Amino acid sequence: MTYSIVARDPNTGELGVAVQSRYFAAARLVPWAEAGVGAVATQSFTETAYGPRGLALMRSGMSAPDALAKLVQEDAGEALRQVAMVDAQGRVAVHTGARCVFAAGHRAGEQVSVQANMMEKATVWDAMLDAYQHTRGDLAERMMAACEAGQREGGDIRGKQSAALIVVPGQPSDRPWQDQIFDLRIDDHPDPIGELRRLLDFARCHQRVEAATQKASMGELEAALAELEACCRAYPKEPEFASRRALFLAGAGRIPEAVQRLAELRATHPNWIETMRRFAKAGAIPVTPEQIDMLTSQ
């Protein structure tokens, strides 16, 4: 039904899980991750409880192998289950039940496990691990490469429908609601892995924009503008990026450029000028409504 990967990045400690399935909204059931604790993929006639219960056991100090062994022992339906876990120390555990639908199997590597069931070919999990191990980049990029390799190898024999990717930090913060680096979900799409790749790239740009905003707040306007220019080139139709660029240009004293960018924004997304006025009136952006009017009246 599904192929997935759980992994820990030994350099950053980040933990992640990614999945693709011919099943609607697989993200509701399969992927689980918690900063500083671990990641779980639970699939094949899915028993969702493996996710929260597995994280709870690892949070209590139990290793991934011990946590999975305990849960499998307690599960009367274990022969139909496929579950993988990785803990915050990089210890990996995986179970493919004896009655999982062919082709089903798994392969574990250093701080990573890939697993699949109901695949077109029995080579999917090997292709996934090979891609993960030979791809450079952060954890999200390597897991994405593994999922793309699984699909190239044939993927789910029934076809494609949903996908998800979650990455969390290696250490929790005092704000657990913010302890997610990526949380991307595709519930129903003809090319879920392709769409997941698009969202991952878009999410990275949003992160760059947020970093640029932080730089601007510290007075590093030129560095912030360089980040925003790159994002605007990558996504020229995204008004969020374009509006921030115009504001930063104005803040840097580059008024003619700010006027030009706002004119371009008004031509393609006219409601965003009014949106900016409302943000300014609320004090949510560092300009006044009058300044917005001045920049857009030229």
C-alpha positions as CSV (number, residue, x, y, z in Angstrom):
1,M,0.0,0.0,0.0
2,T,2.8,2.4,0.9
3,Y,6.5,3.2,0.9
4,S,8.2,5.3,3.5
5,I,11.4,6.3,5.1
6,V,12.4,7.3,8.7
7,A,15.8,8.8,9.4
8,R,18.0,10.8,11.6
9,D,20.7,13.2,10.3
10,P,23.9,12.4,12.3
11,N,25.2,15.9,11.7
12,T,22.2,18.0,12.8
13,G,20.2,15.5,14.9
14,E,17.1,16.3,12.8
15,L,14.5,13.5,12.7
16,G,12.2,12.9,9.8
17,V,9.7,10.7,8.1
18,A,8.3,10.7,4.5
19,V,5.7,8.6,2.8
20,Q,3.8,8.0,-0.4
21,S,0.7,5.8,-0.8
22,R,-2.2,5.0,-3.1
23,Y,-4.4,5.9,-0.1
24,F,-6.3,9.1,0.6
25,A,-4.6,11.4,3.1
26,A,-1.9,8.9,4.3
27,A,-0.5,11.8,6.4
28,R,-3.3,11.3,8.9
29,L,-2.1,7.8,9.7
30,V,1.5,7.0,8.7
31,P,4.0,9.7,9.7
32,W,4.8,10.7,13.2
33,A,7.7,12.7,14.5
34,E,8.7,14.6,17.7
35,A,11.7,16.9,18.2
36,G,14.4,15.2,20.4
37,V,12.3,12.0,20.5
38,G,12.1,10.1,17.3
39,A,10.1,9.4,14.1
40,V,7.7,6.6,13.2
41,A,6.1,5.3,10.0
42,T,3.2,2.9,10.6
43,Q,1.6,1.3,7.5
44,S,0.1,-1.8,5.9
45,F,-3.4,-2.3,7.3
46,T,-2.3,0.6,9.5
47,E,-2.5,0.5,13.3
48,T,-2.2,4.2,13.9
49,A,-1.4,3.7,17.6
50,Y,2.1,2.7,16.7
51,G,2.8,6.4,16.1
52,P,1.8,8.1,19.3
53,R,2.6,5.1,21.4
54,G,6.0,4.6,19.8
55,L,6.8,8.3,20.4
56,A,5.6,8.0,24.0
57,L,7.8,5.0,24.7
58,M,10.9,6.7,23.1
59,R,10.1,9.9,25.0
60,S,10.2,7.9,28.2
61,G,13.8,6.7,27.4
62,M,13.1,3.5,25.6
63,S,15.2,2.8,22.5
64,A,13.5,2.5,19.1
65,P,14.2,-1.3,18.9
66,D,12.8,-1.9,22.4
67,A,9.7,0.3,21.8
68,L,8.9,-1.4,18.5
69,A,9.4,-4.9,20.0
70,K,7.0,-4.1,22.8
71,L,4.3,-2.8,20.5
72,V,4.6,-5.6,18.1
73,Q,4.4,-8.2,20.9
74,E,1.1,-6.5,22.1
75,D,-0.4,-6.4,18.6
76,A,-2.5,-9.4,17.6
77,G,-2.5,-8.1,14.0
78,E,1.3,-7.7,13.7
79,A,1.6,-10.1,10.8
80,L,-0.2,-7.5,8.6
81,R,1.7,-4.5,9.9
82,Q,4.8,-2.7,8.6
83,V,6.3,-0.2,11.1
84,A,9.7,1.6,11.3
85,M,11.1,3.8,14.1
86,V,14.2,5.9,14.7
87,D,15.1,7.5,18.0
88,A,17.0,10.6,18.9
89,Q,20.2,8.5,19.2
90,G,19.8,7.2,15.7
91,R,18.8,3.7,16.7
92,V,16.6,2.1,14.1
93,A,14.0,-0.6,14.3
94,V,11.7,-2.0,11.5
95,H,9.1,-4.7,11.3
96,T,7.5,-6.2,8.2
97,G,4.8,-8.7,9.1
98,A,4.8,-12.1,7.5
99,R,1.4,-11.4,5.9
100,C,2.2,-8.0,4.4
101,V,1.0,-7.9,0.8
102,F,3.6,-8.7,-1.9
103,A,5.9,-7.0,-2.8
104,A,6.8,-6.1,0.8
105,G,10.1,-5.6,2.5
106,H,12.5,-3.2,4.2
107,R,16.1,-2.3,4.4
108,A,17.9,-0.5,7.3
109,G,21.1,1.6,7.1
110,E,22.9,3.9,9.5
111,Q,20.3,5.9,11.3
112,V,17.7,5.2,8.5
113,S,15.1,2.7,7.5
114,V,13.1,2.4,4.3
115,Q,10.1,0.1,4.0
116,A,7.4,-0.7,1.5
117,N,4.5,-3.0,0.9
118,M,2.2,-3.8,-2.1
119,M,4.9,-2.5,-4.4
120,E,5.0,-3.2,-8.2
121,K,8.6,-4.5,-7.7
122,A,10.6,-6.0,-4.8
123,T,13.4,-3.5,-5.6
124,V,11.7,-0.4,-4.3
125,W,13.3,-0.3,-0.8
126,D,16.8,-0.9,-2.1
127,A,16.4,1.9,-4.6
128,M,15.2,4.2,-1.9
129,L,18.1,3.5,0.5
130,D,20.6,3.8,-2.3
131,A,19.2,7.2,-3.3
132,Y,19.1,8.4,0.4
133,Q,22.7,7.4,0.9
134,H,24.1,8.9,-2.3
135,T,22.2,12.2,-2.1
136,R,23.8,15.4,-0.7
137,G,21.9,17.9,1.2
138,D,19.9,18.2,4.4
139,L,17.6,15.5,5.8
140,A,14.5,16.7,3.9
141,E,16.4,16.6,0.6
142,R,17.8,13.1,1.2
143,M,14.4,11.7,2.2
144,M,12.8,13.4,-0.8
145,A,15.4,11.8,-3.1
146,A,14.5,8.4,-1.5
147,C,10.8,8.9,-2.2
148,E,11.5,10.0,-5.8
149,A,13.6,6.9,-6.3
150,G,10.8,4.7,-4.9
151,Q,8.4,6.1,-7.4
152,R,10.8,5.7,-10.3
153,E,11.2,2.1,-9.3
154,G,7.5,1.5,-9.8
155,G,6.1,2.5,-6.4
156,D,2.7,1.2,-5.2
157,I,1.2,-1.3,-7.7
158,R,-2.2,0.4,-7.4
159,G,-0.9,3.8,-8.4
160,K,-0.4,7.2,-6.6
161,Q,-2.5,9.4,-4.4
162,S,-1.0,11.0,-1.3
163,A,2.3,11.8,0.3
164,A,3.9,13.6,3.3
165,L,7.2,14.8,4.7
166,I,7.9,15.8,8.3
167,V,11.2,17.0,9.7
168,V,11.7,18.1,13.3
169,P,14.8,19.4,15.2
170,G,17.1,17.1,17.0
171,Q,16.5,19.0,20.3
172,P,13.1,20.3,21.5
173,S,12.6,23.9,22.3
174,D,10.4,25.5,25.0
175,R,7.8,26.1,22.2
176,P,6.9,22.6,21.0
177,W,4.2,24.0,18.7
178,Q,7.1,25.5,16.7
179,D,9.3,22.4,16.7
180,Q,8.8,21.5,13.0
181,I,11.2,22.3,10.2
182,F,8.9,20.9,7.5
183,D,5.3,19.5,7.7
184,L,4.1,19.0,4.2
185,R,1.1,16.9,3.2
186,I,-0.5,16.0,-0.1
187,D,-3.9,14.3,0.5
188,D,-5.1,13.6,-3.1
189,H,-3.0,14.4,-6.2
190,P,-2.2,12.6,-9.5
191,D,1.5,13.1,-8.8
192,P,1.9,13.3,-5.1
193,I,5.7,13.0,-5.1
194,G,6.1,15.7,-7.7
195,E,3.7,17.9,-5.7
196,L,5.6,17.2,-2.5
197,R,8.9,18.2,-4.3
198,R,7.2,21.5,-5.4
199,L,6.0,22.2,-1.9
200,L,9.4,21.5,-0.4
201,D,11.1,23.9,-2.7
202,F,8.4,26.5,-2.0
203,A,8.7,26.0,1.7
204,R,12.4,26.5,1.5
205,C,11.8,29.9,-0.1
206,H,9.3,30.9,2.6
207,Q,12.0,30.0,5.1
208,R,14.4,32.3,3.3
209,V,11.9,35.1,3.3
210,E,11.4,34.7,7.0
211,A,15.1,34.8,7.5
212,A,15.3,37.9,5.3
213,T,12.6,39.6,7.5
214,Q,14.8,38.8,10.6
215,K,17.8,40.4,8.9
216,A,15.8,43.4,8.0
217,S,14.6,43.8,11.6
218,M,18.3,43.9,12.6
219,G,19.1,46.6,10.0
220,E,20.7,44.2,7.5
221,L,18.5,45.5,4.7
222,E,20.9,44.7,1.8
223,A,21.3,41.1,2.9
224,A,17.6,40.8,3.3
225,L,17.0,42.2,-0.1
226,A,19.4,39.8,-1.7
227,E,17.4,36.9,-0.2
228,L,14.1,38.4,-1.3
229,E,15.4,39.0,-4.9
230,A,16.4,35.3,-5.1
231,C,12.9,34.2,-3.9
232,C,11.2,36.6,-6.3
233,R,13.2,35.2,-9.2
234,A,12.2,31.7,-8.2
235,Y,8.6,32.6,-7.7
236,P,7.8,35.7,-9.7
237,K,4.0,35.4,-9.2
238,E,4.1,35.1,-5.4
239,P,2.7,38.4,-4.0
240,E,3.9,37.7,-0.5
241,F,7.5,37.8,-1.6
242,A,7.0,40.8,-4.0
243,S,5.3,42.9,-1.3
244,R,8.0,42.3,1.2
245,R,10.7,43.2,-1.4
246,A,9.0,46.5,-2.1
247,L,8.8,47.4,1.6
248,F,12.5,46.5,2.1
249,L,13.4,48.6,-0.9
250,A,11.6,51.5,0.6
251,G,13.2,50.9,4.0
252,A,16.6,51.0,2.3
253,G,15.8,54.4,0.7
254,R,15.6,52.9,-2.8
255,I,12.3,54.7,-3.4
256,P,12.1,54.6,-7.3
257,E,12.7,50.8,-7.2
258,A,10.0,50.4,-4.5
259,V,7.6,52.4,-6.5
260,Q,8.3,50.3,-9.6
261,R,7.9,47.0,-7.7
262,L,4.6,48.2,-6.1
263,A,3.3,49.2,-9.6
264,E,4.1,45.7,-10.8
265,L,2.4,44.2,-7.8
266,R,-0.7,46.3,-8.3
267,A,-0.9,45.2,-11.9
268,T,-0.9,41.5,-11.1
269,H,-2.4,41.4,-7.6
270,P,-4.3,44.7,-7.0
271,N,-5.8,43.6,-3.7
272,W,-2.4,43.3,-2.2
273,I,-2.0,47.1,-2.2
274,E,-5.1,47.4,0.0
275,T,-3.8,44.4,2.1
276,M,-0.6,46.3,2.7
277,R,-2.5,49.4,3.8
278,R,-4.5,47.3,6.3
279,F,-1.3,45.7,7.6
280,A,0.2,49.2,8.0
281,K,-2.9,50.5,9.8
282,A,-2.6,47.6,12.2
283,G,1.0,48.3,12.8
284,A,2.0,44.9,11.4
285,I,4.5,46.3,8.9
286,P,7.1,49.1,9.4
287,V,5.3,51.7,7.3
288,T,2.3,53.9,7.6
289,P,-0.8,53.8,5.4
290,E,0.2,57.3,4.2
291,Q,3.6,56.0,3.1
292,I,1.9,53.2,1.2
293,D,-0.3,55.8,-0.5
294,M,2.7,57.9,-1.3
295,L,4.6,55.0,-2.9
296,T,1.6,53.8,-4.9
297,S,0.5,57.2,-6.2
298,Q,3.7,57.9,-8.1
